[in-house]
Amino acid sequence: SRSVELFHRVNVQDFEACERTQPAMSSRAYRGGGVLVPAEHHPADFHDWVVSRLAVAV
């Protein structure tokens, strides 16, 4: 069906974008968790929570 074809095409594009991003994750720009815009405050809050939990575990 057309919806399945669209879903597949979007997935392939997303996977390719993720694969291109992965090598850059070792960049110093990501040391503090990456660059987030104000609209991304939920992921930023989650990142901060994970970091705080890891600090407690160590």
Helices and strands as residue ranges (DSSP letters): H 2-21, G 22-26, G 28-30, G 38-40, H 41-57
